[in-house]
Amino acid sequence: MDSTIKVRVVNGLKSKLYAPMTEEEMLARLKKSREQEIFRDADHVISDMRSKYGL
């Protein structure tokens, strides 16, 4: 099993996709996504998953 952490570059900044986060870091990311409106409505996500996987 590969033990490396995958890194994604977004706008020149590196973001650790699978790195553990503290509660404060998670809440900060959620707050930032709400402020920037970078989120999807849960009903749309569920609908997409149902149609994609035939559920």
PQR file with spaces between the fields and no chain letter, atoms N, CA, C, O and H, PARSE charges and radii, in Angstrom:
ATOM       1  N    MET     1       0.844   -1.182    0.000 -0.4000 1.5000
ATOM       2  CA   MET     1       0.000    0.000    0.000 -0.0000 2.0000
ATOM       3  C    MET     1       0.881    1.235    0.000  0.5500 1.7000
ATOM       4  O    MET     1       1.865    1.293    0.738 -0.5500 1.4000
ATOM       5  N    ASP     2       0.551    2.202   -0.799 -0.4000 1.5000
ATOM       6  CA   ASP     2       1.323    3.430   -0.914 -0.0000 2.0000
ATOM       7  C    ASP     2       1.028    4.324    0.283  0.5500 1.7000
ATOM       8  O    ASP     2      -0.129    4.636    0.562 -0.5500 1.4000
ATOM       9  H    ASP     2      -0.248    2.155   -1.399  0.4000 1.0000
ATOM      10  N    SER     3       2.077    4.733    0.988 -0.4000 1.5000
ATOM      11  CA   SER     3       1.876    5.540    2.193 -0.0000 2.0000
ATOM      12  C    SER     3       2.030    7.028    1.936  0.5500 1.7000
ATOM      13  O    SER     3       2.007    7.820    2.879 -0.5500 1.4000
ATOM      14  H    SER     3       3.017    4.480    0.761  0.4000 1.0000
ATOM      15  N    THR     4       2.188    7.426    0.674 -0.4000 1.5000
ATOM      16  CA   THR     4       2.341    8.850    0.379 -0.0000 2.0000
ATOM      17  C    THR     4       0.995    9.548    0.445  0.5500 1.7000
ATOM      18  O    THR     4      -0.054    8.938    0.239 -0.5500 1.4000
ATOM      19  H    THR     4       2.207    6.783   -0.092  0.4000 1.0000
ATOM      20  N    ILE     5       1.046   10.831    0.736 -0.4000 1.5000
ATOM      21  CA   ILE     5      -0.164   11.649    0.790 -0.0000 2.0000
ATOM      22  C    ILE     5      -0.320   12.324   -0.560  0.5500 1.7000
ATOM      23  O    ILE     5       0.603   12.987   -1.034 -0.5500 1.4000
ATOM      24  H    ILE     5       1.898   11.327    0.904  0.4000 1.0000
ATOM      25  N    LYS     6      -1.478   12.162   -1.182 -0.4000 1.5000
ATOM      26  CA   LYS     6      -1.726   12.791   -2.469 -0.0000 2.0000
ATOM      27  C    LYS     6      -1.916   14.287   -2.271  0.5500 1.7000
ATOM      28  O    LYS     6      -2.586   14.722   -1.334 -0.5500 1.4000
ATOM      29  H    LYS     6      -2.228   11.624   -0.797  0.4000 1.0000
ATOM      30  N    VAL     7      -1.322   15.065   -3.161 -0.4000 1.5000
ATOM      31  CA   VAL     7      -1.391   16.520   -3.057 -0.0000 2.0000
ATOM      32  C    VAL     7      -1.990   17.063   -4.337  0.5500 1.7000
ATOM      33  O    VAL     7      -1.642   16.622   -5.433 -0.5500 1.4000
ATOM      34  H    VAL     7      -0.778   14.712   -3.922  0.4000 1.0000
ATOM      35  N    ARG     8      -2.887   18.018   -4.199 -0.4000 1.5000
ATOM      36  CA   ARG     8      -3.546   18.640   -5.340 -0.0000 2.0000
ATOM      37  C    ARG     8      -3.161   20.111   -5.346  0.5500 1.7000
ATOM      38  O    ARG     8      -3.119   20.746   -4.292 -0.5500 1.4000
ATOM      39  H    ARG     8      -3.170   18.376   -3.309  0.4000 1.0000
ATOM      40  N    VAL     9      -2.879   20.657   -6.523 -0.4000 1.5000
ATOM      41  CA   VAL     9      -2.538   22.070   -6.630 -0.0000 2.0000
ATOM      42  C    VAL     9      -3.762   22.822   -7.134  0.5500 1.7000
ATOM      43  O    VAL     9      -4.285   22.528   -8.209 -0.5500 1.4000
ATOM      44  H    VAL     9      -2.912   20.142   -7.379  0.4000 1.0000
ATOM      45  N    VAL    10      -4.213   23.793   -6.347 -0.4000 1.5000
ATOM      46  CA   VAL    10      -5.369   24.601   -6.700 -0.0000 2.0000
ATOM      47  C    VAL    10      -4.955   26.053   -6.578  0.5500 1.7000
ATOM      48  O    VAL    10      -4.582   26.510   -5.498 -0.5500 1.4000
ATOM      49  H    VAL    10      -3.788   24.032   -5.474  0.4000 1.0000
ATOM      50  N    ASN    11      -5.022   26.784   -7.693 -0.4000 1.5000
ATOM      51  CA   ASN    11      -4.639   28.191   -7.704 -0.0000 2.0000
ATOM      52  C    ASN    11      -3.251   28.403   -7.115  0.5500 1.7000
ATOM      53  O    ASN    11      -3.016   29.380   -6.404 -0.5500 1.4000
ATOM      54  H    ASN    11      -5.325   26.412   -8.571  0.4000 1.0000
ATOM      55  N    GLY    12      -2.342   27.497   -7.411 -0.4000 1.5000
ATOM      56  CA   GLY    12      -0.976   27.637   -6.936 -0.0000 2.0000
ATOM      57  C    GLY    12      -0.755   27.213   -5.498  0.5500 1.7000
ATOM      58  O    GLY    12       0.378   27.261   -5.021 -0.5500 1.4000
ATOM      59  H    GLY    12      -2.533   26.703   -7.989  0.4000 1.0000
ATOM      60  N    LEU    13      -1.792   26.801   -4.790 -0.4000 1.5000
ATOM      61  CA   LEU    13      -1.662   26.372   -3.403 -0.0000 2.0000
ATOM      62  C    LEU    13      -1.805   24.861   -3.328  0.5500 1.7000
ATOM      63  O    LEU    13      -2.631   24.273   -4.026 -0.5500 1.4000
ATOM      64  H    LEU    13      -2.713   26.762   -5.177  0.4000 1.0000
ATOM      65  N    LYS    14      -1.006   24.242   -2.488 -0.4000 1.5000
ATOM      66  CA   LYS    14      -1.094   22.796   -2.324 -0.0000 2.0000
ATOM      67  C    LYS    14      -2.075   22.466   -1.216  0.5500 1.7000
ATOM      68  O    LYS    14      -2.088   23.109   -0.167 -0.5500 1.4000
ATOM      69  H    LYS    14      -0.335   24.720   -1.922  0.4000 1.0000
ATOM      70  N    SER    15      -2.887   21.468   -1.459 -0.4000 1.5000
ATOM      71  CA   SER    15      -3.891   21.031   -0.488 -0.0000 2.0000
ATOM      72  C    SER    15      -3.741   19.530   -0.289  0.5500 1.7000
ATOM      73  O    SER    15      -3.803   18.776   -1.260 -0.5500 1.4000
ATOM      74  H    SER    15      -2.877   20.945   -2.311  0.4000 1.0000
ATOM      75  N    LYS    16      -3.545   19.084    0.935 -0.4000 1.5000
ATOM      76  CA   LYS    16      -3.421   17.654    1.220 -0.0000 2.0000
ATOM      77  C    LYS    16      -4.820   17.051    1.265  0.5500 1.7000
ATOM      78  O    LYS    16      -5.612   17.363    2.154 -0.5500 1.4000
ATOM      79  H    LYS    16      -3.494   19.697    1.724  0.4000 1.0000
ATOM      80  N    LEU    17      -5.116   16.189    0.304 -0.4000 1.5000
ATOM      81  CA   LEU    17      -6.461   15.624    0.188 -0.0000 2.0000
ATOM      82  C    LEU    17      -6.805   14.668    1.317  0.5500 1.7000
ATOM      83  O    LEU    17      -7.936   14.669    1.804 -0.5500 1.4000
ATOM      84  H    LEU    17      -4.473   15.936   -0.419  0.4000 1.0000
ATOM      85  N    TYR    18      -5.850   13.855    1.739 -0.4000 1.5000
ATOM      86  CA   TYR    18      -6.154   12.808    2.701 -0.0000 2.0000
ATOM      87  C    TYR    18      -5.466   13.025    4.044  0.5500 1.7000
ATOM      88  O    TYR    18      -5.389   12.102    4.855 -0.5500 1.4000
ATOM      89  H    TYR    18      -4.932   13.854    1.344  0.4000 1.0000
ATOM      90  N    ALA    19      -4.975   14.208    4.281 -0.4000 1.5000
ATOM      91  CA   ALA    19      -4.315   14.503    5.550 -0.0000 2.0000
ATOM      92  C    ALA    19      -5.367   14.721    6.633  0.5500 1.7000
ATOM      93  O    ALA    19      -6.418   15.303    6.364 -0.5500 1.4000
ATOM      94  H    ALA    19      -5.038   14.958    3.622  0.4000 1.0000
ATOM      95  N    PRO    20      -5.096   14.265    7.842 -0.5600 1.5000
ATOM      96  CA   PRO    20      -6.056   14.505    8.927  0.2800 2.0000
ATOM      97  C    PRO    20      -6.157   15.988    9.245  0.5500 1.7000
ATOM      98  O    PRO    20      -5.178   16.726    9.134 -0.5500 1.4000
ATOM      99  N    MET    21      -7.354   16.417    9.642 -0.4000 1.5000
ATOM     100  CA   MET    21      -7.580   17.822    9.987 -0.0000 2.0000
ATOM     101  C    MET    21      -8.079   17.910   11.418  0.5500 1.7000
ATOM     102  O    MET    21      -8.736   17.003   11.930 -0.5500 1.4000
ATOM     103  H    MET    21      -8.149   15.817    9.731  0.4000 1.0000
ATOM     104  N    THR    22      -7.750   19.020   12.041 -0.4000 1.5000
ATOM     105  CA   THR    22      -8.307   19.284   13.363 -0.0000 2.0000
ATOM     106  C    THR    22      -9.730   19.797   13.183  0.5500 1.7000
ATOM     107  O    THR    22     -10.139   20.149   12.077 -0.5500 1.4000
ATOM     108  H    THR    22      -7.216   19.757   11.625  0.4000 1.0000
ATOM     109  N    GLU    23     -10.474   19.835   14.273 -0.4000 1.5000
ATOM     110  CA   GLU    23     -11.840   20.349   14.206 -0.0000 2.0000
ATOM     111  C    GLU    23     -11.847   21.798   13.726  0.5500 1.7000
ATOM     112  O    GLU    23     -12.703   22.190   12.933 -0.5500 1.4000
ATOM     113  H    GLU    23     -10.142   19.549   15.171  0.4000 1.0000
ATOM     114  N    GLU    24     -10.887   22.591   14.209 -0.4000 1.5000
ATOM     115  CA   GLU    24     -10.812   24.000   13.809 -0.0000 2.0000
ATOM     116  C    GLU    24     -10.545   24.142   12.313  0.5500 1.7000
ATOM     117  O    GLU    24     -11.128   25.001   11.651 -0.5500 1.4000
ATOM     118  H    GLU    24     -10.192   22.273   14.853  0.4000 1.0000
ATOM     119  N    GLU    25      -9.652   23.288   11.780 -0.4000 1.5000
ATOM     120  CA   GLU    25      -9.355   23.334   10.347 -0.0000 2.0000
ATOM     121  C    GLU    25     -10.583   22.957    9.523  0.5500 1.7000
ATOM     122  O    GLU    25     -10.869   23.588    8.505 -0.5500 1.4000
ATOM     123  H    GLU    25      -9.179   22.591   12.318  0.4000 1.0000
ATOM     124  N    MET    26     -11.307   21.932    9.961 -0.4000 1.5000
ATOM     125  CA   MET    26     -12.508   21.504    9.242 -0.0000 2.0000
ATOM     126  C    MET    26     -13.560   22.603    9.250  0.5500 1.7000
ATOM     127  O    MET    26     -14.163   22.895    8.217 -0.5500 1.4000
ATOM     128  H    MET    26     -11.075   21.420   10.788  0.4000 1.0000
ATOM     129  N    LEU    27     -13.784   23.213   10.409 -0.4000 1.5000
ATOM     130  CA   LEU    27     -14.771   24.288   10.498 -0.0000 2.0000
ATOM     131  C    LEU    27     -14.354   25.489    9.662  0.5500 1.7000
ATOM     132  O    LEU    27     -15.202   26.145    9.057 -0.5500 1.4000
ATOM     133  H    LEU    27     -13.294   22.976   11.248  0.4000 1.0000
ATOM     134  N    ALA    28     -13.056   25.787    9.620 -0.4000 1.5000
ATOM     135  CA   ALA    28     -12.566   26.899    8.802 -0.0000 2.0000
ATOM     136  C    ALA    28     -12.798   26.623    7.321  0.5500 1.7000
ATOM     137  O    ALA    28     -13.193   27.521    6.579 -0.5500 1.4000
ATOM     138  H    ALA    28     -12.367   25.254   10.111  0.4000 1.0000
ATOM     139  N    ARG    29     -12.556   25.381    6.883 -0.4000 1.5000
ATOM     140  CA   ARG    29     -12.792   25.033    5.478 -0.0000 2.0000
ATOM     141  C    ARG    29     -14.273   25.106    5.132  0.5500 1.7000
ATOM     142  O    ARG    29     -14.636   25.580    4.056 -0.5500 1.4000
ATOM     143  H    ARG    29     -12.236   24.650    7.487  0.4000 1.0000
ATOM     144  N    LEU    30     -15.129   24.640    6.036 -0.4000 1.5000
ATOM     145  CA   LEU    30     -16.572   24.721    5.797 -0.0000 2.0000
ATOM     146  C    LEU    30     -17.034   26.168    5.725  0.5500 1.7000
ATOM     147  O    LEU    30     -17.845   26.522    4.869 -0.5500 1.4000
ATOM     148  H    LEU    30     -14.834   24.254    6.911  0.4000 1.0000
ATOM     149  N    LYS    31     -16.523   27.004    6.620 -0.4000 1.5000
ATOM     150  CA   LYS    31     -16.879   28.424    6.617 -0.0000 2.0000
ATOM     151  C    LYS    31     -16.440   29.083    5.315  0.5500 1.7000
ATOM     152  O    LYS    31     -17.191   29.855    4.718 -0.5500 1.4000
ATOM     153  H    LYS    31     -15.865   26.716    7.315  0.4000 1.0000
ATOM     154  N    LYS    32     -15.221   28.777    4.878 -0.4000 1.5000
ATOM     155  CA   LYS    32     -14.692   29.356    3.637 -0.0000 2.0000
ATOM     156  C    LYS    32     -15.544   28.929    2.440  0.5500 1.7000
ATOM     157  O    LYS    32     -15.849   29.749    1.575 -0.5500 1.4000
ATOM     158  H    LYS    32     -14.611   28.150    5.362  0.4000 1.0000
ATOM     159  N    SER    33     -15.926   27.655    2.384 -0.4000 1.5000
ATOM     160  CA   SER    33     -16.728   27.184    1.256 -0.0000 2.0000
ATOM     161  C    SER    33     -18.113   27.815    1.251  0.5500 1.7000
ATOM     162  O    SER    33     -18.656   28.103    0.185 -0.5500 1.4000
ATOM     163  H    SER    33     -15.678   26.988    3.086  0.4000 1.0000
ATOM     164  N    ARG    34     -18.693   28.035    2.433 -0.4000 1.5000
ATOM     165  CA   ARG    34     -19.991   28.725    2.500 -0.0000 2.0000
ATOM     166  C    ARG    34     -19.862   30.163    2.018  0.5500 1.7000
ATOM     167  O    ARG    34     -20.700   30.644    1.255 -0.5500 1.4000
ATOM     168  H    ARG    34     -18.252   27.802    3.299  0.4000 1.0000
ATOM     169  N    GLU    35     -18.806   30.853    2.465 -0.4000 1.5000
ATOM     170  CA   GLU    35     -18.607   32.251    2.080 -0.0000 2.0000
ATOM     171  C    GLU    35     -18.379   32.389    0.579  0.5500 1.7000
ATOM     172  O    GLU    35     -18.853   33.342   -0.038 -0.5500 1.4000
ATOM     173  H    GLU    35     -18.125   30.463    3.085  0.4000 1.0000
ATOM     174  N    GLN    36     -17.655   31.438   -0.008 -0.4000 1.5000
ATOM     175  CA   GLN    36     -17.360   31.486   -1.440 -0.0000 2.0000
ATOM     176  C    GLN    36     -18.418   30.760   -2.263  0.5500 1.7000
ATOM     177  O    GLN    36     -18.304   30.671   -3.485 -0.5500 1.4000
ATOM     178  H    GLN    36     -17.270   30.663    0.494  0.4000 1.0000
ATOM     179  N    GLU    37     -19.428   30.250   -1.608 -0.4000 1.5000
ATOM     180  CA   GLU    37     -20.512   29.499   -2.249 -0.0000 2.0000
ATOM     181  C    GLU    37     -19.984   28.332   -3.079  0.5500 1.7000
ATOM     182  O    GLU    37     -20.451   28.074   -4.188 -0.5500 1.4000
ATOM     183  H    GLU    37     -19.521   30.323   -0.615  0.4000 1.0000
ATOM     184  N    ILE    38     -18.993   27.631   -2.510 -0.4000 1.5000
ATOM     185  CA   ILE    38     -18.424   26.449   -3.154 -0.0000 2.0000
ATOM     186  C    ILE    38     -19.010   25.221   -2.457  0.5500 1.7000
ATOM     187  O    ILE    38     -18.340   24.565   -1.659 -0.5500 1.4000
ATOM     188  H    ILE    38     -18.614   27.841   -1.609  0.4000 1.0000
ATOM     189  N    PHE    39     -20.249   24.928   -2.768 -0.4000 1.5000
ATOM     190  CA   PHE    39     -20.914   23.781   -2.170 -0.0000 2.0000
ATOM     191  C    PHE    39     -22.064   23.373   -3.062  0.5500 1.7000
ATOM     192  O    PHE    39     -22.464   24.111   -3.962 -0.5500 1.4000
ATOM     193  H    PHE    39     -20.793   25.461   -3.416  0.4000 1.0000
ATOM     194  N    ARG    40     -22.591   22.189   -2.805 -0.4000 1.5000
ATOM     195  CA   ARG    40     -23.753   21.701   -3.540 -0.0000 2.0000
ATOM     196  C    ARG    40     -24.836   21.341   -2.545  0.5500 1.7000
ATOM     197  O    ARG    40     -24.552   20.888   -1.437 -0.5500 1.4000
ATOM     198  H    ARG    40     -22.266   21.589   -2.074  0.4000 1.0000
ATOM     199  N    ASP    41     -26.060   21.542   -2.942 -0.4000 1.5000
ATOM     200  CA   ASP    41     -27.198   21.173   -2.113 -0.0000 2.0000
ATOM     201  C    ASP    41     -27.233   19.652   -1.975  0.5500 1.7000
ATOM     202  O    ASP    41     -27.073   18.935   -2.963 -0.5500 1.4000
ATOM     203  H    ASP    41     -26.291   21.910   -3.843  0.4000 1.0000
ATOM     204  N    ALA    42     -27.437   19.162   -0.768 -0.4000 1.5000
ATOM     205  CA   ALA    42     -27.424   17.722   -0.511 -0.0000 2.0000
ATOM     206  C    ALA    42     -28.466   16.985   -1.350  0.5500 1.7000
ATOM     207  O    ALA    42     -28.213   15.863   -1.790 -0.5500 1.4000
ATOM     208  H    ALA    42     -27.566   19.744    0.035  0.4000 1.0000
ATOM     209  N    ASP    43     -29.621   17.587   -1.578 -0.4000 1.5000
ATOM     210  CA   ASP    43     -30.654   16.937   -2.394 -0.0000 2.0000
ATOM     211  C    ASP    43     -30.175   16.708   -3.824  0.5500 1.7000
ATOM     212  O    ASP    43     -30.496   15.684   -4.428 -0.5500 1.4000
ATOM     213  H    ASP    43     -29.826   18.499   -1.221  0.4000 1.0000
ATOM     214  N    HIS    44     -29.407   17.656   -4.373 -0.4000 1.5000
ATOM     215  CA   HIS    44     -28.869   17.488   -5.725 -0.0000 2.0000
ATOM     216  C    HIS    44     -27.821   16.379   -5.762  0.5500 1.7000
ATOM     217  O    HIS    44     -27.776   15.594   -6.709 -0.5500 1.4000
ATOM     218  H    HIS    44     -29.146   18.488   -3.882  0.4000 1.0000
ATOM     219  N    VAL    45     -26.987   16.318   -4.742 -0.4000 1.5000
ATOM     220  CA   VAL    45     -25.967   15.267   -4.681 -0.0000 2.0000
ATOM     221  C    VAL    45     -26.631   13.897   -4.608  0.5500 1.7000
ATOM     222  O    VAL    45     -26.234   12.973   -5.317 -0.5500 1.4000
ATOM     223  H    VAL    45     -27.023   16.956   -3.973  0.4000 1.0000
ATOM     224  N    ILE    46     -27.634   13.767   -3.757 -0.4000 1.5000
ATOM     225  CA   ILE    46     -28.347   12.494   -3.617 -0.0000 2.0000
ATOM     226  C    ILE    46     -29.022   12.107   -4.927  0.5500 1.7000
ATOM     227  O    ILE    46     -28.968   10.947   -5.335 -0.5500 1.4000
ATOM     228  H    ILE    46     -27.956   14.518   -3.181  0.4000 1.0000
ATOM     229  N    SER    47     -29.655   13.066   -5.582 -0.4000 1.5000
ATOM     230  CA   SER    47     -30.309   12.803   -6.861 -0.0000 2.0000
ATOM     231  C    SER    47     -29.300   12.335   -7.906  0.5500 1.7000
ATOM     232  O    SER    47     -29.562   11.389   -8.649 -0.5500 1.4000
ATOM     233  H    SER    47     -29.699   14.009   -5.250  0.4000 1.0000
ATOM     234  N    ASP    48     -28.144   12.999   -7.960 -0.4000 1.5000
ATOM     235  CA   ASP    48     -27.093   12.601   -8.906 -0.0000 2.0000
ATOM     236  C    ASP    48     -26.608   11.183   -8.633  0.5500 1.7000
ATOM     237  O    ASP    48     -26.426   10.400   -9.566 -0.5500 1.4000
ATOM     238  H    ASP    48     -27.931   13.767   -7.356  0.4000 1.0000
ATOM     239  N    MET    49     -26.399   10.847   -7.369 -0.4000 1.5000
ATOM     240  CA   MET    49     -25.923    9.508   -7.009 -0.0000 2.0000
ATOM     241  C    MET    49     -26.962    8.444   -7.363  0.5500 1.7000
ATOM     242  O    MET    49     -26.618    7.373   -7.863 -0.5500 1.4000
ATOM     243  H    MET    49     -26.548   11.482   -6.611  0.4000 1.0000
ATOM     244  N    ARG    50     -28.227    8.745   -7.101 -0.4000 1.5000
ATOM     245  CA   ARG    50     -29.286    7.782   -7.423 -0.0000 2.0000
ATOM     246  C    ARG    50     -29.361    7.529   -8.921  0.5500 1.7000
ATOM     247  O    ARG    50     -29.493    6.384   -9.352 -0.5500 1.4000
ATOM     248  H    ARG    50     -28.506    9.615   -6.694  0.4000 1.0000
ATOM     249  N    SER    51     -29.278    8.591   -9.715 -0.4000 1.5000
ATOM     250  CA   SER    51     -29.361    8.397  -11.164 -0.0000 2.0000
ATOM     251  C    SER    51     -28.096    7.745  -11.709  0.5500 1.7000
ATOM     252  O    SER    51     -28.170    6.943  -12.640 -0.5500 1.4000
ATOM     253  H    SER    51     -29.171    9.521   -9.364  0.4000 1.0000
ATOM     254  N    LYS    52     -26.949    8.074  -11.151 -0.4000 1.5000
ATOM     255  CA   LYS    52     -25.683    7.515  -11.629 -0.0000 2.0000
ATOM     256  C    LYS    52     -25.590    6.021  -11.343  0.5500 1.7000
ATOM     257  O    LYS    52     -25.120    5.256  -12.184 -0.5500 1.4000
ATOM     258  H    LYS    52     -26.889    8.726  -10.395  0.4000 1.0000
ATOM     259  N    TYR    53     -26.034    5.604  -10.162 -0.4000 1.5000
ATOM     260  CA   TYR    53     -25.887    4.214   -9.750 -0.0000 2.0000
ATOM     261  C    TYR    53     -27.194    3.431   -9.775  0.5500 1.7000
ATOM     262  O    TYR    53     -27.246    2.293   -9.309 -0.5500 1.4000
ATOM     263  H    TYR    53     -26.416    6.226   -9.478  0.4000 1.0000
ATOM     264  N    GLY    54     -28.251    4.038  -10.318 -0.4000 1.5000
ATOM     265  CA   GLY    54     -29.511    3.334  -10.469 -0.0000 2.0000
ATOM     266  C    GLY    54     -30.180    2.967   -9.156  0.5500 1.7000
ATOM     267  O    GLY    54     -30.776    1.897   -9.031 -0.5500 1.4000
ATOM     268  H    GLY    54     -28.208    4.962  -10.696  0.4000 1.0000
ATOM     269  N    LEU    55     -30.082    3.837   -8.199 -0.4000 1.5000
ATOM     270  CA   LEU    55     -30.682    3.554   -6.883 -0.0000 2.0000
ATOM     271  C    LEU    55     -32.084    4.102   -6.792  0.5500 1.7000
ATOM     272  O    LEU    55     -32.738    3.956   -5.759 -0.5500 1.4000
ATOM     273  H    LEU    55     -29.598    4.706   -8.301  0.4000 1.0000
